[in-house]
Amino acid sequence: SPIEVGFLSKYPITNVSEISPGKDYGLRNILEITIDVDGNSLKLINNHWKSKLGSFSENLRIKSSLVLQNRLNELKNDEVIILGDFNENYNESTKVSYTTAITLKNKGDGLRISGSKDLGENEYYTPWPYSGFEGSYLYKDNWETIDNFFLNRNLFDDSKFSYSSFRVDNRDLLFDSGSNICKWRNDLEFGYSDHLPIILEIVINKIETTLE
């Protein structure tokens, strides 16, 4: 069975719930928590969508996308950060002709994202386009942006929390001598992950906090 998602938090977690896209083909539940930061609530929604293996994988990612969007429609008054491994590049919809689970520039019915902080209704900010980083996952010598943070527009209204910055942790220690990501190897009992960490910084009342 696939490994599920989780959270580690130095802030109190005041609520935990799961969103099920259905158990077809081992789809993972989406995990939602609320954390309390100095009396202010922030919603975090963690995803690990279906990989690109198999001819119907896009349809399965769309299933996860649709249940996520239904939940987000209920959280319009909250400050929300959506995160995880979506197994889909932020700009995937601009490169293919079929419907994708994430859509840039309002193409299709996927989760609508934008590189602009001037967000429309049901639109979420991705920091990738102007980050200066190529990606966090290397596949066949090409960088991919399948790991992501998506922020709703309430994080740009200068109320409780505000977006500060985004970066990829690409320190040398995370690569092997061949410039490949130093993923975990059971035979050597050494390594880290085949994905580089991505880091989002948000600010609340001039106190900076980091999510990884």
C-alpha positions in Angstrom: 0.0 0.0 0.0 1.3 3.5 -0.7 2.9 5.5 2.1 0.4 8.2 3.4 1.2 11.8 4.1 1.9 13.4 7.5 2.8 16.6 9.4 5.4 17.5 12.0 4.6 20.8 13.7 6.2 22.9 16.4 2.9 24.8 16.7 -0.3 23.3 18.3 -2.4 21.3 15.9 -6.0 22.1 16.8 -7.8 20.0 14.1 -7.1 17.0 11.9 -9.3 15.6 9.1 -8.9 13.5 6.0 -10.4 14.0 2.5 -10.9 10.8 0.6 -10.7 10.7 -3.2 -11.8 7.1 -3.1 -9.6 4.0 -2.7 -9.4 3.2 -6.4 -5.9 2.2 -7.5 -4.5 3.0 -4.0 -5.3 6.8 -4.1 -4.0 8.4 -0.9 -6.3 10.5 1.3 -5.6 14.2 1.5 -4.7 15.3 5.1 -5.9 18.6 6.5 -4.8 20.2 9.7 -5.3 23.5 11.5 -2.4 25.0 13.4 -2.5 27.7 16.0 0.2 30.4 15.8 -0.1 33.0 18.5 -3.9 32.6 18.5 -4.2 32.7 14.7 -5.4 29.7 12.7 -3.8 28.5 9.5 -5.1 25.6 7.4 -2.6 23.2 5.8 -3.7 20.6 3.3 -1.1 17.9 2.4 -1.3 15.9 -0.8 0.4 13.0 -2.5 -1.3 12.4 -5.8 -1.1 9.4 -8.1 2.2 9.0 -10.0 2.5 9.1 -13.7 2.8 5.4 -14.0 -0.1 3.9 -16.0 -2.3 5.1 -18.9 -5.1 6.4 -16.6 -2.9 8.2 -14.1 -4.1 11.7 -15.1 -7.7 10.7 -14.5 -6.8 9.5 -11.0 -5.0 12.8 -10.3 -8.1 14.6 -11.5 -10.1 12.7 -8.9 -7.8 14.0 -6.2 -8.0 17.5 -7.6 -11.8 17.5 -7.7 -12.3 16.5 -4.1 -9.6 19.0 -3.0 -11.4 21.8 -4.9 -14.7 20.8 -3.2 -13.1 21.2 0.1 -11.4 24.5 -0.8 -14.8 25.9 -1.7 -15.7 25.5 1.9 -12.6 27.3 3.1 -13.0 30.6 1.3 -12.7 32.7 4.5 -9.7 30.8 5.8 -6.0 31.2 5.1 -5.0 28.1 3.4 -1.7 26.5 2.2 -2.0 23.5 -0.1 1.2 21.5 -0.3 2.7 18.1 -1.3 3.8 16.0 -4.2 1.2 16.4 -6.9 3.1 14.3 -9.5 2.3 17.1 -12.0 4.3 20.2 -13.0 2.8 23.5 -12.2 2.7 24.3 -16.0 1.8 20.8 -17.2 -1.5 22.1 -18.7 0.4 24.3 -21.1 2.5 21.4 -22.5 -0.2 18.8 -23.2 -3.5 18.7 -25.1 -5.5 16.7 -22.5 -7.2 17.9 -19.3 -4.9 18.0 -16.3 -5.4 18.0 -12.6 -3.7 21.3 -12.2 -4.3 24.1 -14.6 -2.3 27.3 -15.4 -4.0 30.1 -17.2 -7.5 28.8 -16.6 -7.1 25.8 -19.0 -9.5 23.0 -18.1 -11.2 22.1 -14.8 -8.2 21.3 -12.7 -7.0 23.2 -9.7 -6.5 26.7 -11.0 -3.1 28.2 -10.2 -1.3 31.4 -11.1 2.2 32.9 -10.8 0.6 36.2 -10.1 -0.3 37.3 -6.6 -3.3 39.1 -7.9 -5.5 36.1 -7.6 -9.0 35.6 -9.0 -11.9 33.6 -7.6 -10.9 30.0 -6.9 -7.3 30.7 -8.0 -4.2 29.7 -6.0 -0.7 31.1 -6.1 2.3 29.0 -7.1 5.8 30.5 -6.4 7.6 28.4 -9.0 7.5 30.7 -12.1 9.6 33.5 -10.6 11.5 31.5 -8.0 14.8 31.2 -10.0 14.8 27.4 -9.3 14.3 24.8 -12.1 12.7 22.1 -10.0 12.9 19.8 -7.0 12.8 16.4 -8.7 15.1 15.2 -11.4 13.6 12.8 -14.0 15.7 11.6 -17.0 18.0 14.6 -16.5 15.1 17.1 -16.6 14.0 19.1 -13.6 10.3 18.8 -12.6 8.2 21.0 -10.3 5.9 18.3 -9.0 6.4 19.4 -5.4 4.5 22.5 -4.7 2.9 25.0 -2.3 -0.3 26.6 -3.4 -1.6 29.6 -1.5 -5.1 31.1 -1.4 -5.6 34.8 -1.9 -6.3 35.4 1.8 -2.5 35.1 2.3 -2.0 38.3 0.3 -4.4 40.6 2.1 -2.0 41.6 4.9 -4.3 40.3 7.6 -3.0 37.4 9.8 -0.4 35.6 7.6 1.5 36.9 4.6 3.7 35.1 2.0 7.4 35.9 2.3 9.5 33.7 0.1 10.0 30.3 -1.5 13.2 28.3 -2.2 14.5 24.8 -3.0 17.1 23.4 -0.6 19.8 22.4 -3.1 22.8 22.2 -0.8 25.7 20.1 -2.1 25.2 17.5 0.6 21.9 16.5 -1.0 23.7 15.4 -4.2 26.1 12.5 -4.9 29.4 12.7 -6.7 27.6 12.4 -10.0 25.4 15.4 -9.4 22.3 13.2 -8.9 20.0 13.7 -6.0 21.2 11.5 -3.1 18.2 9.3 -2.6 17.9 6.8 0.1 19.4 3.4 -0.6 18.5 0.4 1.6 21.6 -1.6 0.6 23.9 1.2 1.8 21.6 2.5 4.5 22.4 5.9 3.4 20.8 8.8 1.5 17.9 11.2 1.9 15.1 11.5 -0.6 14.8 11.5 -4.4 13.1 14.9 -4.1 14.8 18.0 -2.9 13.1 19.8 0.0 11.1 22.9 -0.9 10.7 25.7 1.7 8.0 28.3 2.1 8.4 31.2 4.5 5.4 33.1 5.8 5.2 36.0 8.2 2.8 36.7 11.0 2.9 39.9 13.1 6.6 40.4 12.0 7.4 36.9 13.4 8.9 34.8 10.6 8.1 31.0 10.4 9.2 28.4 8.0 7.3 25.4 6.5 9.2 22.6 4.8 
